[in-house]
Amino acid sequence: LILHQLSLEITIFLKKKKKKKKKKKKKKKRDKNDDDDDDNNNNIHGIN
C-alpha cells in the first residue's frame, strides 16, 4: 500500500513536470485531447 501510494505520487509529480514542458511547446489543443482521460483527477482539483 505504501509503495503504491509512493509510485502514484511520483507519477503525479512527473505529470506536472511534463505539463510544464508541454506548455512551452504550445500544443495546447492536442494535449488537452490526449490528457482529458488521464487528467480527470487533476481537473477535480482545478489544476487545468
Buried (B, 14 or more C-beta within 10 A) or exposed (E): EEEEEEEEEEEEEEBEEEBEEBEEEEEEEEBEEEBEEEBEEBEEEEEE
